[in-house]
């Protein structure tokens, strides 16, 4: 199973220096990938959780990471499609792929926040159907010499979009999903799936089976799909009655094996969801000390 690491994008430790330190150290240690996330807003009462109070923009962060690294893959988990016109997102992701030399993984989702939908002027109705139209159109911007599209939700007059991404066909698309219909969409239309920070990792195999069944029914190779787990790791040496990825380094490493046995092909360690690290009030120096210890402890 491949191992990645989420860069500091949430809370007090999300600084320029820390981004560069984590990215370059992860690359030196042989990690497969680096990951960002998206959160546009947060409610005044912070009832979404402290990890969402202050978050860097993922596309801008990916561009920064592209300039600071040379080998490690770069991923977003996830960008919400309704917040971008297809042409805009296609151009942004193609640009990051070019700047990184073809190292981008595009995690995409449909979003859940009513507040964010309202703030960007997007329509939440029939968002699943919109995604069904959006995904093939996105790829056409990356592959077709001339794009023309007249759909139910999107219209593109005859146009060109250049330059094309470095990766043939464009960056791999990984869908973030939890509902069965969305999991099946990942199997039908995407290159893989990425789980959320709140996924039940004891039953992640059920989601994997749904995705692969949908791929097989669509005439695709189910074993070719990537299954990426966002690993909301919390290193707690004295954890008692614990959940997966919370505990000692040894226990968490064992959890990686349990995820692989359920069909997960990649996991990335994400400390942004640790309340002692990825929050505005955490001590950034202490957070970095713990992050560097985790980078060493979980290195591939």
GUTITI-537919 format. One record per residue: x, y, z of N, C-alpha, C, O, CB in turn. Coordinates in steps of 0.02 Angstrom, whole numbers. Glycine has a CB too. Example, Ala and Ser with C-alpha at 12.3 -4.5 7.8 and 13.67 -1.06 7.14 Angstrom:
<nodes>
nc1_nc2_nc3_cac1_cac2_cac3_cc1_cc2_cc3_oc1_oc2_oc3_cbc1_cbc2_cbc3
660_-284_390_615_-225_390_660_-165_390_712_-166_423_565_-224_452
642_-112_354_684_-53_357_645_2_394_670_57_402_704_-30_286
</nodes>
This chain:
<nodes>
nc1_nc2_nc3_cac1_cac2_cac3_cc1_cc2_cc3_oc1_oc2_oc3_cbc1_cbc2_cbc3
42_-60_0_0_0_0_44_62_0_93_66_37_-48_0_61
26_111_-42_63_174_-46_46_219_14_-10_218_39_48_211_-113
95_258_36_86_303_93_99_375_72_150_390_41_133_283_152
52_419_89_61_491_76_56_530_140_48_502_194_9_515_26
60_596_133_59_640_192_24_705_174_38_735_121_132_654_218
-22_727_216_-57_791_205_-13_848_231_13_845_286_-125_792_240
-5_900_191_34_958_211_-7_1001_260_-68_994_262_56_999_150
25_1045_298_-11_1087_345_-51_1141_308_-24_1189_282_38_1120_394
-117_1132_307_-160_1180_274_-213_1210_321_-248_1256_302_-195_1148_214
-219_1183_381_-271_1205_427_-241_1226_494_-199_1190_522_-324_1150_437
-262_1283_519_-240_1303_586_-175_1342_586_-150_1365_535_-233_1243_628
-147_1349_646_-89_1392_657_-25_1366_626_21_1404_612_-78_1402_731
-21_1300_614_41_1272_586_45_1279_510_95_1261_480_48_1199_606
-9_1305_478_-11_1311_405_24_1374_383_-8_1423_365_-84_1310_380
90_1373_386_131_1431_366_173_1412_305_181_1354_288_177_1453_425
200_1463_273_242_1452_215_302_1407_232_316_1359_197_267_1519_186
336_1423_286_395_1384_305_377_1312_321_412_1265_301_429_1416_365
321_1302_356_302_1234_374_279_1193_313_294_1134_308_246_1235_425
244_1226_267_226_1192_204_288_1166_169_291_1108_147_186_1239_158
338_1210_162_399_1190_127_436_1135_165_461_1089_134_444_1251_119
438_1140_231_474_1090_271_442_1021_265_476_971_254_478_1111_344
376_1019_272_341_954_268_347_925_198_360_866_190_267_962_287
338_967_147_340_942_78_409_914_60_413_859_33_322_997_30
461_950_75_528_927_56_549_867_98_583_822_73_578_983_63
531_867_162_550_809_204_512_747_183_541_692_181_536_824_279
448_753_167_410_696_144_439_668_80_443_607_71_336_715_134
458_712_35_488_688_-28_554_652_-14_567_600_-43_499_747_-76
596_680_30_660_649_46_650_580_77_690_534_66_700_693_94
596_572_116_584_509_151_549_457_107_539_400_128_542_521_212
530_476_46_501_427_0_426_421_2_399_372_-24_530_362_15
391_469_31_318_467_29_294_471_-43_325_505_-85_287_524_71
239_437_-57_211_435_-124_178_501_-145_182_520_-203_161_379_-129
146_536_-97_104_592_-115_98_642_-59_109_626_0_35_567_-135
79_704_-78_63_758_-31_-9_781_-46_-30_781_-104_113_818_-37
-46_800_6_-118_813_-3_-140_879_29_-114_900_81_-158_756_25
-189_911_-4_-221_970_22_-296_956_30_-319_901_14_-209_1031_-24
-333_1005_55_-406_999_59_-437_1067_45_-402_1118_42_-429_972_129
-503_1068_37_-539_1130_24_-591_1145_77_-629_1100_97_-572_1128_-45
-592_1206_101_-645_1232_143_-649_1307_131_-601_1343_147_-633_1216_220
-703_1331_102_-710_1402_86_-727_1444_147_-699_1497_158_-762_1411_33
-775_1420_187_-802_1458_243_-803_1415_306_-789_1355_303_-873_1482_226
-819_1446_361_-834_1409_423_-886_1449_461_-887_1511_458_-769_1398_466
-930_1416_498_-984_1452_533_-956_1489_594_-906_1469_622_-1038_1403_555
-989_1543_614_-965_1581_671_-962_1541_736_-920_1555_779_-1009_1641_682
-1006_1491_743_-1005_1452_805_-957_1393_802_-953_1354_849_-1075_1427_820
-920_1386_746_-869_1334_739_-897_1263_747_-861_1218_767_-814_1344_789
-963_1253_731_-991_1187_742_-971_1136_689_-992_1078_693_-1066_1192_745
-933_1156_639_-905_1107_592_-841_1076_619_-818_1025_594_-891_1140_524
-813_1105_671_-750_1081_698_-695_1132_689_-695_1171_641_-731_1016_666
-648_1131_734_-593_1179_733_-549_1173_672_-518_1222_650_-551_1171_796
-545_1113_643_-501_1103_584_-523_1143_524_-484_1154_478_-499_1029_566
-586_1166_524_-613_1203_467_-614_1279_477_-638_1315_434_-683_1178_451
-589_1303_533_-594_1375_547_-549_1417_502_-568_1471_481_-576_1389_619
-490_1392_486_-443_1430_444_-405_1381_399_-364_1341_423_-393_1472_487
-419_1383_334_-393_1334_286_-366_1369_224_-399_1413_197_-447_1282_267
-306_1351_203_-276_1380_143_-311_1354_80_-338_1298_79_-201_1364_140
-311_1395_28_-340_1373_-36_-299_1315_-65_-237_1320_-68_-343_1432_-86
-331_1262_-88_-293_1204_-110_-258_1213_-177_-202_1189_-185_-339_1145_-115
-289_1247_-225_-257_1254_-291_-195_1297_-286_-143_1280_-314_-306_1284_-342
-199_1352_-249_-140_1393_-239_-85_1355_-201_-26_1361_-217_-158_1457_-200
-106_1315_-152_-58_1276_-113_-24_1224_-158_36_1213_-152_-92_1241_-54
-62_1191_-202_-32_1142_-247_20_1173_-292_71_1142_-307_-87_1108_-289
7_1234_-315_56_1268_-357_120_1282_-318_175_1274_-345_27_1334_-384
113_1302_-255_171_1313_-212_210_1247_-204_271_1247_-209_150_1341_-144
175_1193_-191_208_1128_-182_242_1105_-245_296_1074_-242_157_1076_-160
212_1120_-303_244_1101_-366_312_1133_-374_358_1103_-401_199_1120_-425
318_1195_-349_382_1231_-355_434_1207_-305_494_1216_-315_371_1305_-347
411_1176_-250_457_1156_-196_477_1083_-198_520_1062_-159_426_1171_-130
448_1044_-243_461_972_-247_475_952_-319_464_992_-365_402_931_-218
499_890_-328_515_868_-396_490_798_-412_486_780_-471_588_871_-407
474_758_-362_456_688_-374_388_669_-347_349_636_-381_507_643_-345
373_690_-286_313_668_-250_250_691_-287_249_746_-315_313_694_-178
198_649_-287_135_668_-318_98_717_-273_108_719_-213_92_606_-332
55_758_-305_19_811_-270_-56_801_-279_-80_794_-335_41_881_-296
-92_801_-223_-164_786_-227_-207_836_-189_-185_866_-140_-177_718_-202
-268_843_-213_-319_882_-178_-375_835_-158_-399_796_-199_-347_940_-223
-395_838_-95_-448_793_-71_-494_833_-24_-482_837_36_-418_731_-34
-545_861_-52_-563_863_-122_-582_935_-140_-595_976_-97_-622_815_-137
-583_949_-207_-610_1011_-233_-683_1000_-250_-700_950_-281_-569_1036_-296
-725_1045_-230_-797_1037_-242_-816_1065_-311_-811_1125_-322_-838_1071_-187
-837_1021_-355_-851_1040_-424_-901_1097_-431_-891_1141_-473_-876_980_-462
-955_1099_-392_-1004_1153_-402_-976_1223_-388_-1007_1272_-407_-1063_1141_-357
-918_1228_-356_-889_1292_-341_-849_1320_-400_-825_1377_-397_-845_1287_-280
-840_1280_-453_-801_1300_-511_-841_1285_-575_-872_1233_-581_-733_1262_-512
-840_1332_-622_-862_1314_-689_-814_1261_-717_-754_1263_-702_-864_1377_-736
-839_1213_-756_-794_1160_-781_-733_1187_-818_-678_1161_-809_-832_1114_-827
-743_1239_-859_-686_1266_-896_-633_1296_-848_-573_1288_-860_-710_1320_-945
-656_1330_-796_-609_1360_-749_-569_1306_-712_-508_1311_-707_-646_1403_-698
-602_1255_-687_-566_1203_-651_-520_1165_-698_-464_1147_-678_-616_1155_-618
-542_1152_-759_-499_1118_-807_-435_1158_-819_-380_1129_-821_-536_1107_-874
-441_1223_-827_-382_1265_-838_-336_1266_-777_-275_1260_-784_-403_1336_-856
-364_1272_-717_-323_1275_-656_-285_1209_-646_-226_1209_-631_-367_1290_-595
-320_1153_-655_-288_1089_-643_-237_1072_-697_-185_1042_-683_-340_1034_-638
-253_1090_-759_-203_1080_-812_-140_1120_-798_-85_1095_-809_-232_1100_-881
-148_1180_-772_-90_1222_-757_-48_1191_-701_13_1189_-706_-113_1292_-738
-81_1168_-647_-43_1136_-593_-8_1073_-618_49_1059_-598_-90_1119_-534
-41_1035_-662_-9_975_-689_53_994_-729_104_959_-724_-58_936_-733
50_1047_-768_108_1070_-806_163_1094_-759_221_1076_-768_88_1126_-855
145_1135_-710_195_1162_-664_230_1108_-623_287_1115_-604_163_1213_-618
195_1053_-611_223_998_-571_256_945_-614_283_896_-587_168_966_-529
254_953_-679_283_901_-722_242_838_-726_269_784_-736_351_884_-698
176_845_-719_131_787_-725_124_747_-662_124_685_-664_156_743_-779
118_781_-604_115_745_-540_50_755_-502_46_738_-443_172_767_-495
-2_781_-535_-63_800_-500_-114_743_-498_-124_708_-547_-95_860_-533
-146_734_-440_-204_691_-431_-262_736_-411_-258_773_-362_-192_635_-376
-317_734_-450_-373_780_-440_-429_746_-402_-469_709_-431_-399_806_-507
-431_757_-337_-487_734_-296_-544_783_-302_-536_843_-290_-467_725_-222
-603_759_-322_-661_802_-334_-721_777_-295_-729_717_-283_-677_805_-408
-764_824_-274_-825_806_-239_-882_853_-259_-874_895_-302_-815_808_-163
-939_844_-226_-996_887_-241_-1014_933_-183_-1060_974_-190_-1056_844_-260
-980_927_-127_-991_972_-71_-1053_956_-31_-1098_919_-53_-996_1042_-97
-1056_984_29_-1113_971_74_-1138_1033_110_-1192_1032_139_-1094_919_125
-1099_1087_109_-1115_1146_150_-1164_1191_114_-1150_1217_59_-1051_1184_167
-1223_1202_143_-1271_1250_115_-1242_1320_113_-1254_1357_65_-1336_1250_157
-1203_1338_164_-1174_1405_167_-1125_1417_109_-1126_1470_79_-1139_1415_234
-1084_1368_95_-1036_1376_41_-1071_1378_-27_-1052_1417_-70_-984_1320_42
-1121_1336_-36_-1160_1338_-98_-1189_1408_-108_-1185_1436_-162_-1216_1285_-97
-1218_1436_-55_-1249_1502_-61_-1196_1555_-77_-1208_1600_-118_-1285_1521_4
-1138_1550_-45_-1087_1602_-54_-1057_1603_-124_-1035_1656_-147_-1031_1590_-4
-1056_1546_-158_-1029_1544_-227_-1084_1548_-279_-1069_1548_-339_-988_1481_-237
-1147_1552_-258_-1202_1557_-305_-1218_1493_-342_-1244_1495_-397_-1188_1610_-355
-1201_1436_-312_-1214_1371_-344_-1281_1344_-323_-1307_1360_-270_-1158_1321_-327
-1309_1301_-366_-1374_1269_-353_-1362_1199_-328_-1330_1158_-361_-1417_1268_-418
-1388_1185_-268_-1376_1119_-238_-1424_1066_-266_-1413_1006_-255_-1384_1124_-163
-1477_1086_-300_-1525_1038_-327_-1493_996_-381_-1457_1022_-424_-1587_1075_-354
-1506_932_-380_-1484_885_-431_-1408_887_-441_-1383_880_-497_-1519_901_-498
-1372_896_-386_-1300_902_-393_-1267_837_-416_-1214_838_-446_-1270_924_-327
-1298_780_-402_-1272_717_-428_-1276_713_-504_-1228_692_-536_-1308_659_-397
-1332_734_-532_-1340_735_-604_-1292_785_-636_-1265_773_-690_-1412_753_-623
-1281_840_-602_-1233_889_-627_-1163_858_-631_-1126_870_-678_-1233_952_-583
-1145_820_-580_-1080_787_-580_-1073_738_-637_-1019_731_-666_-1068_752_-513
-1127_703_-653_-1125_655_-708_-1109_690_-774_-1075_661_-817_-1192_619_-715
-1131_751_-782_-1116_789_-843_-1047_823_-837_-1011_828_-887_-1170_842_-856
-1030_845_-778_-969_884_-767_-906_842_-781_-860_866_-815_-967_908_-695
-904_781_-755_-842_743_-758_-819_727_-830_-760_739_-845_-850_678_-721
-861_702_-874_-838_691_-943_-820_756_-978_-773_758_-1018_-892_656_-983
-856_810_-963_-840_875_-993_-771_899_-970_-732_925_-1011_-894_927_-975
-756_890_-906_-690_910_-881_-634_876_-920_-586_908_-940_-684_894_-806
-642_812_-931_-590_775_-968_-585_798_-1040_-530_797_-1069_-605_700_-965
-640_818_-1070_-638_841_-1139_-595_904_-1147_-562_912_-1198_-708_854_-1165
-596_947_-1097_-552_1006_-1099_-479_985_-1102_-437_1021_-1130_-565_1052_-1039
-463_929_-1072_-394_905_-1069_-373_864_-1130_-314_852_-1140_-385_865_-1007
-422_842_-1170_-406_795_-1224_-426_820_-1293_-390_807_-1342_-439_730_-1211
-482_855_-1299_-508_872_-1365_-473_934_-1394_-457_981_-1358_-584_885_-1361
-461_932_-1458_-431_989_-1492_-480_1048_-1491_-461_1105_-1476_-412_971_-1564
-543_1034_-1507_-596_1083_-1504_-653_1055_-1461_-675_999_-1473_-622_1102_-1576
-675_1093_-1413_-728_1072_-1367_-792_1109_-1386_-792_1170_-1396_-709_1086_-1293
-846_1071_-1391_-913_1100_-1399_-961_1057_-1359_-962_996_-1366_-934_1105_-1475
-1002_1090_-1318_-1045_1051_-1273_-1111_1088_-1263_-1111_1148_-1246_-1010_1038_-1206
-1166_1053_-1272_-1232_1078_-1256_-1266_1027_-1211_-1292_977_-1236_-1275_1092_-1321
-1265_1039_-1146_-1293_991_-1099_-1351_1021_-1060_-1373_1077_-1073_-1240_967_-1053
-1375_982_-1013_-1430_1005_-971_-1408_1061_-925_-1445_1108_-910_-1460_948_-931
-1345_1057_-901_-1322_1104_-850_-1265_1150_-875_-1256_1204_-849_-1298_1067_-790
-1228_1128_-926_-1170_1166_-947_-1170_1174_-1023_-1191_1130_-1060_-1105_1130_-925
-1146_1231_-1045_-1140_1246_-1116_-1071_1274_-1130_-1048_1319_-1095_-1195_1296_-1139
-1038_1247_-1181_-973_1272_-1203_-977_1283_-1278_-984_1234_-1315_-915_1223_-1184
-971_1344_-1302_-969_1356_-1374_-904_1327_-1403_-857_1316_-1365_-975_1431_-1391
-901_1316_-1468_-839_1288_-1498_-778_1328_-1475_-772_1388_-1487_-843_1289_-1575
-732_1293_-1442_-675_1326_-1409_-616_1279_-1406_-622_1218_-1413_-694_1349_-1338
-558_1309_-1396_-497_1272_-1381_-475_1286_-1310_-487_1341_-1284_-441_1290_-1432
-444_1238_-1278_-411_1251_-1215_-341_1221_-1219_-332_1161_-1224_-451_1221_-1155
-292_1265_-1217_-222_1245_-1218_-184_1288_-1168_-205_1344_-1153_-192_1251_-1290
-128_1263_-1143_-97_1199_-1157_-131_1142_-1120_-166_1152_-1070_-24_1201_-1139
-122_1082_-1146_-150_1022_-1115_-107_1000_-1056_-48_1019_-1052_-156_965_-1167
-135_961_-1010_-95_934_-954_-38_891_-979_-40_866_-1036_-139_894_-907
11_881_-938_67_836_-954_44_764_-955_63_726_-1000_124_845_-902
2_744_-907_-21_675_-904_-71_663_-960_-119_700_-967_-53_660_-835
-61_611_-1001_-107_597_-1055_-178_587_-1029_-189_547_-983_-84_535_-1095
-225_623_-1058_-294_620_-1034_-307_663_-974_-365_669_-952_-310_550_-1017
-256_695_-947_-265_738_-889_-251_704_-824_-239_643_-822_-334_765_-889
-251_741_-769_-238_711_-703_-289_657_-687_-348_663_-706_-239_765_-649
-269_604_-651_-318_556_-627_-370_590_-583_-354_633_-542_-283_500_-587
-433_570_-592_-488_597_-553_-509_547_-500_-526_490_-515_-549_616_-599
-507_568_-437_-528_528_-381_-589_562_-350_-585_620_-331_-470_519_-328
-644_527_-346_-705_558_-319_-709_547_-244_-700_492_-220_-767_530_-353
-724_601_-208_-740_596_-138_-814_584_-131_-854_623_-158_-718_659_-99
-834_532_-95_-904_513_-93_-918_471_-32_-873_438_-5_-925_476_-157
-981_472_-9_-1002_430_46_-1067_395_32_-1075_336_49_-1009_471_109
-1114_429_0_-1178_399_-17_-1169_346_-71_-1123_350_-111_-1229_452_-40
-1214_297_-72_-1206_242_-120_-1206_266_-192_-1166_243_-232_-1262_191_-110
-1251_313_-209_-1254_338_-278_-1188_371_-297_-1165_364_-354_-1312_387_-287
-1158_407_-251_-1095_440_-265_-1038_390_-270_-993_399_-311_-1080_493_-212
-1039_338_-229_-988_286_-234_-992_251_-301_-941_236_-332_-997_235_-177
-1053_239_-324_-1062_206_-388_-1039_252_-445_-1014_228_-496_-1135_186_-398
-1048_317_-437_-1023_364_-487_-947_359_-492_-919_361_-547_-1045_437_-469
-914_353_-435_-841_345_-436_-821_283_-475_-773_285_-514_-814_341_-364
-858_229_-466_-842_168_-503_-854_174_-577_-817_146_-617_-882_111_-476
-906_212_-596_-924_219_-666_-880_268_-704_-863_257_-762_-995_240_-672
-862_324_-671_-835_380_-708_-764_402_-687_-731_437_-725_-880_437_-700
-740_381_-630_-677_408_-604_-621_357_-607_-631_299_-625_-686_433_-533
-561_381_-590_-503_337_-586_-494_307_-517_-449_266_-505_-440_375_-605
-538_327_-471_-534_300_-404_-576_340_-356_-617_382_-376_-462_298_-380
-566_327_-292_-606_357_-239_-561_379_-183_-509_348_-170_-659_306_-213
-581_433_-148_-545_456_-88_-595_464_-32_-646_497_-41_-506_522_-102
-581_435_25_-628_437_82_-623_503_119_-574_539_112_-615_378_130
-674_517_159_-675_579_198_-643_568_266_-628_511_286_-747_605_205
-634_622_302_-605_618_370_-652_583_419_-631_561_471_-587_687_395
-716_580_401_-766_551_446_-788_480_427_-833_453_457_-827_596_449
-755_452_378_-773_384_355_-762_334_412_-716_340_451_-732_364_293
-806_284_414_-799_229_462_-747_180_434_-762_140_389_-867_192_475
-686_183_459_-632_144_431_-637_70_449_-601_28_420_-566_171_454
-681_53_496_-691_-18_511_-734_-51_457_-735_-113_451_-724_-26_580
-770_-11_418_-814_-38_366_-799_-9_298_-842_-8_254_-887_-25_384
-738_16_287_-722_48_224_-725_-3_167_-735_16_109_-653_80_227
-715_-66_183_-719_-117_131_-787_-120_97_-791_-139_39_-703_-184_161
-840_-102_133_-907_-101_102_-909_-49_46_-938_-62_-7_-960_-85_155
-880_9_58_-878_61_6_-835_38_-53_-852_50_-111_-851_126_34
-779_5_-38_-736_-19_-91_-773_-68_-136_-767_-65_-197_-673_-53_-62
-811_-113_-105_-849_-162_-145_-901_-128_-189_-910_-147_-247_-883_-213_-99
-935_-78_-162_-985_-41_-201_-953_-9_-262_-980_-13_-317_-1020_12_-158
-897_23_-253_-862_57_-307_-840_7_-360_-850_19_-420_-801_95_-281
-812_-47_-340_-786_-96_-388_-842_-133_-424_-835_-150_-482_-740_-146_-353
-897_-145_-389_-955_-175_-423_-982_-128_-477_-999_-151_-532_-1010_-191_-372
-985_-63_-462_-1010_-15_-511_-963_-12_-571_-985_-6_-628_-1017_55_-480
-897_-15_-558_-849_-14_-613_-858_-75_-658_-858_-69_-719_-777_-11_-586
-866_-133_-627_-874_-195_-666_-938_-192_-708_-938_-213_-766_-875_-256_-620
-992_-167_-679_-1055_-161_-715_-1050_-112_-773_-1088_-117_-821_-1110_-140_-669
-1005_-63_-768_-994_-15_-821_-944_-39_-873_-926_-1_-918_-972_51_-792
-920_-101_-866_-873_-128_-913_-801_-106_-902_-761_-108_-948_-893_-111_-982
-786_-84_-842_-720_-61_-826_-684_-112_-782_-716_-156_-753_-723_7_-790
-618_-106_-778_-579_-151_-737_-582_-127_-664_-552_-76_-649_-505_-156_-762
-616_-162_-620_-623_-138_-551_-557_-136_-514_-548_-96_-468_-672_-180_-514
-510_-179_-533_-447_-181_-498_-399_-126_-518_-347_-116_-487_-413_-248_-509
-418_-89_-571_-376_-33_-593_-391_31_-554_-353_80_-558_-386_-20_-667
-446_31_-516_-465_92_-479_-421_100_-417_-405_51_-382_-539_89_-459
-403_161_-403_-366_177_-343_-415_189_-285_-468_220_-295_-321_239_-353
-398_165_-227_-439_176_-167_-395_211_-116_-351_180_-85_-468_107_-139
-408_276_-107_-365_318_-64_-402_334_0_-459_357_-1_-345_383_-102
-370_321_56_-399_335_121_-366_397_151_-305_400_159_-391_274_169
-409_446_168_-383_502_208_-375_477_279_-424_461_313_-432_565_206
-313_472_301_-299_445_367_-295_500_419_-242_531_429_-234_406_367
-350_513_453_-351_564_506_-315_536_568_-347_512_615_-425_586_524
-249_538_565_-206_506_616_-202_550_678_-195_611_674_-136_493_587
-207_517_735_-197_549_800_-151_505_841_-172_453_867_-265_562_838
-88_525_847_-39_484_884_-51_497_958_-40_552_984_35_502_864
-73_444_992_-88_447_1064_-61_383_1096_-97_332_1097_-166_456_1078
0_383_1122_29_322_1148_-12_288_1203_-7_228_1212_97_336_1175
-53_327_1239_-91_298_1295_-165_289_1278_-206_284_1324_-84_342_1356
-182_286_1213_-252_278_1194_-278_211_1218_-246_159_1209_-260_283_1117
-337_211_1249_-366_150_1275_-415_120_1225_-394_89_1176_-401_162_1340
-479_131_1236_-531_108_1189_-528_153_1128_-559_207_1127_-603_109_1223
-493_132_1078_-474_176_1024_-511_160_959_-537_105_950_-400_174_1013
-512_209_913_-537_198_846_-477_192_799_-421_209_818_-585_256_824
-488_168_738_-432_160_691_-395_225_680_-425_279_675_-457_133_625
-329_219_676_-282_274_663_-274_321_722_-245_375_715_-304_313_604
-299_302_780_-284_337_843_-250_287_889_-276_233_902_-349_366_876
-191_305_914_-155_261_958_-80_270_952_-57_323_930_-173_189_944
-43_219_970_29_222_964_50_214_890_9_194_849_63_167_1007
113_230_876_137_221_807_129_149_785_109_136_728_211_242_802
143_102_829_138_31_811_65_12_796_52_-24_748_166_-13_866
19_36_837_-52_21_826_-76_51_760_-114_19_723_-94_47_884
-54_112_745_-76_144_683_-47_108_623_-81_101_572_-55_218_683
15_86_628_43_47_573_3_-17_562_-8_-37_505_117_29_588
-18_-49_615_-61_-109_609_-127_-91_575_-154_-130_536_-75_-140_678
-153_-31_590_-215_-8_558_-206_-1_483_-252_-14_444_-238_58_588
-147_20_462_-134_25_390_-143_-44_357_-172_-50_303_-63_52_376
-119_-95_390_-126_-163_364_-199_-183_360_-219_-216_312_-88_-212_406
-238_-165_410_-309_-181_409_-345_-144_353_-391_-172_322_-342_-163_476
-325_-83_338_-354_-47_281_-337_-80_215_-380_-87_172_-330_26_281
-274_-101_208_-254_-135_147_-294_-199_137_-312_-217_81_-179_-151_149
-307_-235_192_-346_-297_187_-418_-285_164_-450_-330_139_-346_-333_254
-443_-223_174_-510_-206_151_-512_-177_80_-564_-158_56_-541_-156_200
-454_-175_48_-452_-152_-21_-424_-83_-32_-422_-60_-89_-518_-155_-48
-402_-49_21_-371_18_14_-303_10_-20_-263_-33_0_-365_53_83
-290_51_-71_-226_47_-107_-178_102_-85_-117_95_-95_-239_52_-181
-204_156_-55_-161_212_-33_-192_242_29_-253_246_35_-154_265_-90
-150_264_74_-173_302_132_-128_362_141_-67_356_134_-174_258_197
-157_420_156_-114_476_172_-129_500_244_-186_505_264_-125_534_122
-75_513_280_-77_533_350_-96_607_352_-61_649_324_-9_520_386
-151_622_386_-176_691_388_-181_714_461_-227_694_497_-244_697_352
-133_755_481_-133_781_549_-175_845_557_-183_870_612_-62_795_571
-202_870_502_-243_931_506_-306_920_547_-335_968_573_-262_954_436
-328_857_554_-389_843_592_-375_822_664_-420_803_700_-427_788_557
-312_827_684_-294_816_754_-305_881_791_-274_932_775_-219_791_762
-350_881_841_-367_942_877_-308_974_912_-310_1033_930_-422_928_927
-255_935_923_-196_962_956_-146_991_906_-94_1018_926_-162_908_996
-162_987_841_-115_1010_789_-149_1059_740_-126_1116_733_-87_951_751
-203_1037_707_-231_1076_652_-285_1125_673_-338_1127_642_-259_1030_603
-272_1165_724_-321_1214_747_-288_1283_754_-226_1286_761_-353_1192_814
-327_1336_753_-297_1403_758_-261_1416_824_-215_1457_827_-350_1455_749
-282_1381_877_-254_1396_943_-196_1350_962_-166_1359_1016_-307_1390_995
-180_1301_920_-124_1256_936_-58_1292_930_-51_1340_892_-125_1195_889
-9_1269_967_59_1297_964_91_1273_899_103_1213_891_102_1276_1026
106_1318_851_131_1296_786_198_1260_790_211_1214_752_137_1354_740
241_1282_836_307_1249_842_298_1178_869_331_1132_844_352_1290_889
255_1169_919_243_1102_945_210_1058_892_224_998_887_199_1105_1008
165_1087_853_132_1049_800_183_1024_749_179_967_726_79_1093_765
231_1067_731_281_1045_683_327_992_712_348_947_676_322_1105_661
343_997_776_383_945_807_348_877_801_380_827_786_397_962_881
283_877_814_245_814_810_239_791_738_242_731_725_176_823_841
232_838_692_227_819_621_293_788_597_292_739_560_209_880_579
348_817_617_412_789_595_425_721_625_455_678_593_468_836_613
402_710_687_407_644_717_364_594_680_384_537_670_387_647_791
304_615_660_259_571_622_288_555_553_284_498_530_189_603_615
317_605_520_348_594_455_401_539_460_405_495_417_379_659_428
442_542_511_493_491_521_463_424_539_484_372_512_542_513_576
414_424_583_387_361_609_349_321_555_351_260_555_340_375_667
314_356_510_272_321_461_303_320_392_269_301_344_205_353_458
366_339_386_398_341_320_394_273_286_404_222_319_470_364_326
381_272_221_376_208_185_440_168_189_445_113_161_357_220_111
</nodes>
